[in-house]
Amino acid sequence: MSAWECGIVDCGIVFDTVEALLAHQVTDHASHECEICGGHVPEGYFAIKHAFHKHTRAEYVRFYDADAAAVRRRERILDAVTTAVDPAALDDQLDDADRAPPTDDGGTNLLSP
């Protein structure tokens, strides 16, 4: 079992499961306003997923003043989390915290692939 550390600035809390990490990001951190479209999504993994699935890499680089290394780092995060997460287990953890699954401003469930 590997540990999952919250990479949100000034957090760094470590979790035993990726589902616990994502539930933490949804419940314990403020939402993120996308600099590209102005939409609001949970901070952390879901913000990265939104940026890379709804926008181009070029837009991400331009709006976030990012470079290729920053893009590659976030792509590795997406791959690692997507491979490890059990959406049903995350949904259960969010239910236990009395939270709905995370959505974007358009109501799209962010747990879906």
Stockholm file with secondary structure:
# STOCKHOLM 1.0

chainA/1-113         MSAWECGIVDCGIVFDTVEALLAHQVTDHASHECEICGGHVPEGYFAIKHAFHKHTRAEYVRFYDADAAAVRRRERILDAVTTAVDPAALDDQLDDADRAPPTDDGGTNLLSP
#=GR chainA/1-113 SS CCCEECCSTTCCCEESSHHHHHHHHHHHSCEEECTTTCCEEESTHHHHHHHHHHSCHHHHHHHHTCCHHHHHHHHHHHHHHHHHCCHHHHHHHHHHTTCCCCBCTTCCBTTCC
#=GC SS_cons         CCCEECCSTTCCCEESSHHHHHHHHHHHSCEEECTTTCCEEESTHHHHHHHHHHSCHHHHHHHHTCCHHHHHHHHHHHHHHHHHCCHHHHHHHHHHTTCCCCBCTTCCBTTCC
//
